[in-house]
Amino acid sequence: MIPFLRRTWVKFSIQLLVIAVTSIVLSLLLWKWFDEDIYVHFGTLEINFFNTVCGLFTIIALLLTIYQLAALKSRKDFQKETIAQTETNTFKKMTLSTLAGIKADLMTIRDKILRHPLIDDQLLSDCISTFYKTETTISSIKIQQDNLTGNNLIDCTNSLTLHQAILQRLQKIDTEKSYKKFQRQSISSDINQLITELSNCESKITI
Amino acid sequence: MSTPDYKSLLSVLLDATKANKLSWQRELTNSYLYFSLTPDNSKMLLDKYFAQEEDKEIPCLNFSIFTGEGKLVDEIVRCDSSDETEEYNILRDLYFTVDEIVSTEENKKSAPIINGITESLHKMIAG
């Protein structure tokens, strides 16, 4: 609380100083414009340099107050904005951790594809179940994002398209039982590309 | 890669390998056999594994070509099944030739170490 008050007091003093300096400068300019020897009497009203400075100070201070009041957000708006910001940041943090998990799963299955000595129904079944799991997770990121703000915070469309293409390729081999046509280097290369796409998607998330 | 191109490349590779013009190596982590072509560092890889065909496990050979940056250019998989025996045999000839050369090289490197251990053991028994 005390630092807050101290900060406010400093800000207030600076504003007063700026208004005072601006008023003096403007008064000087006005007096220069209308000749320095201007001196008007309207009965009790007297226009001299000091009064000009005070008048300009009041006008500038009033305008600044009106501007600041207009800019001041209502408490409700502020609360709403803070909640939305917190939800967005939580979503981004959660997505970063989800994407890291998906990448780890994909790396595991890629290594298995490259090193497994036997291409059989068990390996294909493992690959397909991993891809089903990661596809559901990538899709859920989009659904959560749509529910959250409707804004396009994270765009993993390329990853999802590539993901579906690899899954279809694996499903085709599994359905046709054509294990001898399984191109392990090509499939793992596609998985590498998918991991790169997910990293691109990840790098666009800023908290 | 079309079959004629593939056969022609494998035939040249086999000849170059037999003439000891190519330096094949074994990638110990994956048991791949590979060699890198200079100056662009493109890599050719030979790999052996098995694939399920009905209730049998048939041997398969994989021949892949990568660019210097590790990007896959082409991949050929041929298995020892009735419909592709001829193409599998071409790849198998290359694989076994390479495997023999690499194993001979490896034996040459390990022979002094094994001899050293044998001598040490002899000395231990005698002493």
HADDOCK unambig.tbl for C-alpha pairs under 7 A between the chains (distance, minus, plus):
assign (segid A and resid 115 and name CA) (segid B and resid 30 and name CA) 6.04 0.50 0.50
assign (segid A and resid 117 and name CA) (segid B and resid 49 and name CA) 5.07 0.50 0.50
assign (segid A and resid 117 and name CA) (segid B and resid 50 and name CA) 6.04 0.50 0.50
assign (segid A and resid 118 and name CA) (segid B and resid 49 and name CA) 6.10 0.50 0.50
assign (segid A and resid 118 and name CA) (segid B and resid 50 and name CA) 4.65 0.50 0.50
assign (segid A and resid 118 and name CA) (segid B and resid 51 and name CA) 5.44 0.50 0.50
assign (segid A and resid 119 and name CA) (segid B and resid 50 and name CA) 6.13 0.50 0.50
assign (segid A and resid 119 and name CA) (segid B and resid 51 and name CA) 4.52 0.50 0.50
assign (segid A and resid 119 and name CA) (segid B and resid 52 and name CA) 6.14 0.50 0.50
assign (segid A and resid 120 and name CA) (segid B and resid 51 and name CA) 5.97 0.50 0.50
assign (segid A and resid 120 and name CA) (segid B and resid 52 and name CA) 4.97 0.50 0.50
assign (segid A and resid 179 and name CA) (segid B and resid 51 and name CA) 5.74 0.50 0.50
assign (segid A and resid 179 and name CA) (segid B and resid 52 and name CA) 6.03 0.50 0.50
assign (segid A and resid 179 and name CA) (segid B and resid 53 and name CA) 6.98 0.50 0.50
assign (segid A and resid 180 and name CA) (segid B and resid 51 and name CA) 5.37 0.50 0.50
assign (segid A and resid 180 and name CA) (segid B and resid 79 and name CA) 6.20 0.50 0.50
assign (segid A and resid 181 and name CA) (segid B and resid 77 and name CA) 6.49 0.50 0.50
assign (segid A and resid 183 and name CA) (segid B and resid 75 and name CA) 6.96 0.50 0.50
assign (segid A and resid 183 and name CA) (segid B and resid 77 and name CA) 6.55 0.50 0.50
assign (segid A and resid 186 and name CA) (segid B and resid 72 and name CA) 6.85 0.50 0.50
assign (segid A and resid 186 and name CA) (segid B and resid 75 and name CA) 6.92 0.50 0.50
assign (segid A and resid 189 and name CA) (segid B and resid 72 and name CA) 6.91 0.50 0.50
